[in-house]
């Protein structure tokens, strides 16, 4: 039983690791709203937190990163 839950949790985290907007998080949350997530609830919550943290970082830092890249000629 543990192995299946571990695999499912890994799959959830892996599936959402590239999402970076609040809209992405809202879409994931809406899709799972009426689904039984009891076997991967923690992984889903962590994934949503990560998506939202990435969205906040991107919004806060995108101009600084763009400026740095221009100055560094990268």
Buried (B, 14 or more C-beta within 10 A) or exposed (E): EEEEBEEBBEEBBEEBEEBBBBEBBEEBBEEBEEEEBEBBEEBBEBBBEBBBEBBEEEEEEEEEEEEEEEEEEE
